Amino acid sequence: MRLVIARCSVDYVGRLAAHLPVATRLIMVKADGSVSIHADDRAYKPLNWMSPPCRLSESPGVWRVVNKAGEELRITLEEIFQDTSYELGIDPGLQKDGVEAHLQELLAAAPQTFGDGFTLVRREYMTAIGPVDLLCRDSAGAHVAVEVKRRGEIDGVEQLTRYLELMNRDPLLAPVAGIFAAQEIKPQARVLAEDRGIRCVVVNYDTLRGIERDELTLF
């Protein structure tokens, strides 16, 4: 991870145009290629960002970050105060609590929750950056990656986005669609997911437990 503290302005040129006037900010460049701009507030949410895959080109005073759609994040640097890189290694990912783990188990047993004709390929499908909770096929036979959360928030959408970008590079899997499944999905997470073409599914834990009992009992 590369962390740059600089006095800069930022322009985003794409579906929407956005401008950040000159100020001192943190520029974060991650190993997956993503670039995000942060102020000293707003908790975890960046002021602007470019998700991978994207290309960073540096020239004196200007950084240009371009994604596969041709959209550009242009960072104009007036002064750099610090430029540091760290090797963080492989992250094990978020550990699911008991409810999330059980939700995953229940949904694996009932993939039709996501639509008629859905079938399970495997649980914990491993990618280079961690396991996808469920890999399914829809009624047309296309692959669908499912991320399961108890509470659906923005970080879960980002996690699924990274999985989808990797999986869609594999010709044996592509095209891979995404489903974000949770007992509750925050409005901001839903907006981000839908903007990225990810379908949101709210699941009822008690109903799923009832499905499990019906399948496992004789009477």
N, C-alpha and C positions, 0 to 999 in steps of 0.2 A: 504494500500500500504506500502511495506517495502522498505526502501532505505538504501543501504549499500555502503559506500565509502571504498574501500580497494585497497591495492597493490596486484595484482593478475595476473595470466596467465589463458588463456582460450583455451580449445580444443573442437572442434566440430567433433564428429564421427558419420557419417551417409552416405547419398548418396554422400556427398562431405566432405572431411576432411579439416579443417581450424584451424589455430593456431594463437593466439594472444600472443606475448611475454609479459613478466612481465612489468606492468605499473600501475599507479594509475587510477582507473576507478570507475564509478557508476554502481552498480548492482541494478536493479529494479525488485521487485517481486510483481506482481499484484494479486488482489483477485481472478481473473479468473484462476490463476495458471501459467500464462505466466511469463517468466524470460527473461530479456534483459540486455545487457551489453553496457554501453555508455561511450564515451570519451567526453572531453570538447570541442567538435566541431561537425560538421556534422549535425547541426540543430536537427531535430527530429529523424533521422535515427540511430538505434543502430548499434554497430559494429558486434554484433551477438545476436541471440535470440532463444528462444524455445516457440512456440505457444501452447496454451492449446488444448486438455487436456494433461497434463504432470505431472510427479511426481518428487518432489524435496526431496532428502535425503541429510542430512548434517552430516558430520563427521569431526573430528578435521583437519583443513587445507584443506579440499576438499568438494566441493558441487557437487552432480551429479543430473542433470536434464534429465529425460528420458521421451520421448513421447510414444504414443501408437504403433508407428512403431519400437520402440527399438533404435531410434537414441538418442545420448547422448551429452549433453552440460556439459563439466567437467570444473569446476572453481577451480583452485588451489590458495588458499589464503595464502599470505605471512604475511600480516599485515592488520588488520581492524582498520580504523580510526573512523568510525561512523556506527552505526546500529540502525536505527530509523523506527518505524512503525506509520502509520497514518490511521485513519478511515475516508474515504472520503464520504461514503454514496452512495446512488444511483444517478447516473448521468442521467440527462434528455435527453442527446444525442444532436446531432447537430440539430439546428433549420433550416429548409429549407427556402430558400428565395422564392420570389413569382414565379420565373421561375421553380424552382425545384418542388414546390407544384403543379403548373399547369401541368408540365410534368408527374408527378405521376397520376394526374387526367385524362390526355389524354391517357396515357398508360393503365390505368384501363379500359377505355372505348374501347380500341383497343388492347387487349392482343395478337391478331394474329400478332402483330408487332414482337413478339418473335419467331414465327413459326406457321405453319398451325396446326390447332386443339387446340391451346392454349386457355384456358378459365380462367377467374378470379374467385378465391375462395373468397378473401376479400382483401380490402385495410387495411393498418395499422394493420397487424396481430401481436398481442402482444406476446412477449416472456418475460422471466424473466429479460432481460437486455435492453428491449426497443422494439419498434414496427418495424417489417419488412415492407417496403413500400408496396409491393404487394406479395400476395401468390397466385400462379397460379397452374393449372394442364396442363401438356403437352398432346399431342395427344394420348399417351399411358396411361394417367390417373395418372402419377407420379407427385408429388408435386415439385414446383419450386419456390424458394424465389428470389425476384427481389429487388435489391437496386438501387434507382434512384438518380442520381446526375446531376447537370448542368455541372460540370467539374469533371471528374473521376480521382481521385488521390489515393495514397497508403492508406491513412487513410480510405477511403470508402471501399477498398478491405478488410482491416482489420476488419472493422465494419461488413461487410457481412460474413466474415469468422467466427466471433464469433456467429452470428445468426445461421449459418449452423451447427456449432458444437453442439449448444443447441438443435436445431430442429431435428437433426438426432439421438438424444437420445430418442425421442418420437416415440414409435412403431406405433402410429396412423398416423404419418406423414412420417417417414423414408421409403425409401430413399428420401432425399430432395436435389435437384441440385440447383445451384446458377447461377444467371445472374446479371452482373454488367452493368447497362444501363446508358449512359450519352451522352450529346451532343458532348463531347470531352473526350477522355481517354488518359492520359499521358502514354508514352511508358513504364515507370517503373511500373506503376499500371497494365498495360496489362500483362507484364511479370509475376508479382506476382500473378495476378488472374489466368492466364493460368497454372502456376505451381501448383496452389491449385485446379485445376479442375473447375474453375469458368469461364463461357462463357461471353465474352464481347460483348455488342451490342451498336453501335453508333446510336443514334436516331436523327432525324431531327425535330426540334421544329416546323418549319413552315409547314412541311408536315403533322405532327400530327394535327396541327390546321386545316389544310385542311380536314383531315379525320373527325374531329369533325364537321365542317360545313356541309359536305356531309350527315352526319348522322342526323343532327338536322334540316335540311331544307327540304321542300317539293318539291321545284323547283330548 
